[in-house]
Amino acid sequence: EFETQSSFDQFYGTTEGFFQWEKAGRKVKFSNNTILVYYSLKTITDDELRNDLILEEDSNLAEEYMEEICSFINCDNDYEIICLNPISVKGHCCQICGKSIILELDRRKSKKQLMYFASIRMNDKIKLYNNSYGISFARTTSNLTYKPTYQLVVFQANNSLIYNQTIIESIANDTLSILDDLSESTIKIISENASKNIIFWSRKRVILLIVLFLIILLTYIAYKLNLFEKLKKYIIRFIYNNVPEENFIIRYTNDNVNISKTKDETICLLSDDEECNTVKNA
């Protein structure tokens, strides 16, 4: 049980904690049906396989526990999601960008401690991508059975600029190859769901790009129409007409801003006559 927000944030900040809480193991064991476990023990005679399946019960996927966990989490807004068709998966509070595969394995033909060895090889795979991507593999069948179903998810961190569907598909295929090797039997794919590349980044970034383009366009138009020069002259005229005689005023000469003491020195500068570029002495 998480006693404070900070304790949960610390765990949630890890790669495993961010996506799924199955690796918390017995320390944070939200789901465990003792009656179901003992009842199912009678149906499985292979001691090693039975122990493997019991240990997999540590996955925290039950709805009542997820609801409590997700009360700590603030999901990204829609415009911050970097993909089309974000997916919802078991064990995660928010929609994510990636691919989920629900599959069935015949554990009688698989290697012992399948999930343990699979996680090692999956982690090695993710290291090749500097942890910009993640893999989650968890059992979703609540009871002990020879053919449990599993959820395999390959996802991309949402702090990336662009969603890469090609890499997601590549990692998913490589991960299925790992499971195929460890299971030593045909993997039965029950369902798949995948995000797609967004047409052009997220809406938030599109808006920022449009604003930047408009700023550049308006700056270019202002430069071509000499609007900056006209604005300077307008400011000078405004000051000339509103500043009292005894006060200092700003005068504009040859692209420089100076200060004059009298309006008489500025009269010539405010005209449009090109010959009038020097200050006349009063």
Rosetta blueprint (number, residue, H / E / L):
1 E L
2 F L
3 E L
4 T L
5 Q H
6 S H
7 S H
8 F H
9 D H
10 Q H
11 F H
12 Y H
13 G L
14 T L
15 T H
16 E H
17 G H
18 F H
19 F H
20 Q L
21 W L
22 E H
23 K H
24 A H
25 G H
26 R H
27 K H
28 V H
29 K L
30 F L
31 S L
32 N L
33 N L
34 T H
35 I H
36 L H
37 V H
38 Y H
39 Y H
40 S H
41 L H
42 K L
43 T L
44 I L
45 T L
46 D L
47 D H
48 E H
49 L H
50 R H
51 N H
52 D H
53 L H
54 I H
55 L H
56 E H
57 E H
58 D H
59 S L
60 N L
61 L L
62 A L
63 E H
64 E H
65 Y H
66 M H
67 E H
68 E H
69 I H
70 C H
71 S L
72 F L
73 I L
74 N L
75 C L
76 D L
77 N L
78 D H
79 Y H
80 E H
81 I L
82 I L
83 C E
84 L E
85 N L
86 P L
87 I E
88 S L
89 V L
90 K L
91 G L
92 H L
93 C L
94 C L
95 Q L
96 I E
97 C E
98 G E
99 K E
100 S E
101 I E
102 I E
103 L E
104 E E
105 L L
106 D L
107 R L
108 R L
109 K L
110 S L
111 K L
112 K L
113 Q L
114 L H
115 M H
116 Y H
117 F H
118 A H
119 S H
120 I H
121 R H
122 M H
123 N H
124 D H
125 K H
126 I H
127 K H
128 L L
129 Y L
130 N L
131 N L
132 S L
133 Y E
134 G E
135 I E
136 S E
137 F E
138 A E
139 R E
140 T L
141 T L
142 S L
143 N L
144 L L
145 T L
146 Y L
147 K L
148 P L
149 T E
150 Y E
151 Q E
152 L E
153 V E
154 V E
155 F E
156 Q E
157 A L
158 N L
159 N L
160 S L
161 L L
162 I L
163 Y L
164 N L
165 Q H
166 T H
167 I H
168 I H
169 E H
170 S H
171 I H
172 A H
173 N H
174 D H
175 T H
176 L H
177 S H
178 I H
179 L H
180 D H
181 D H
182 L H
183 S H
184 E L
185 S L
186 T L
187 I L
188 K E
189 I E
190 I E
191 S E
192 E E
193 N E
194 A E
195 S L
196 K E
197 N E
198 I L
199 I L
200 F L
201 W L
202 S L
203 R H
204 K H
205 R H
206 V H
207 I H
208 L H
209 L H
210 I H
211 V H
212 L H
213 F H
214 L H
215 I H
216 I H
217 L H
218 L H
219 T H
220 Y H
221 I H
222 A H
223 Y H
224 K H
225 L L
226 N L
227 L H
228 F H
229 E H
230 K H
231 L H
232 K H
233 K H
234 Y H
235 I H
236 I H
237 R H
238 F H
239 I H
240 Y H
241 N H
242 N H
243 V L
244 P L
245 E L
246 E L
247 N L
248 F L
249 I E
250 I E
251 R E
252 Y E
253 T E
254 N L
255 D L
256 N E
257 V E
258 N E
259 I E
260 S E
261 K L
262 T L
263 K L
264 D H
265 E H
266 T H
267 I H
268 C H
269 L H
270 L H
271 S L
272 D L
273 D L
274 E L
275 E L
276 C L
277 N L
278 T L
279 V L
280 K L
281 N L
282 A L
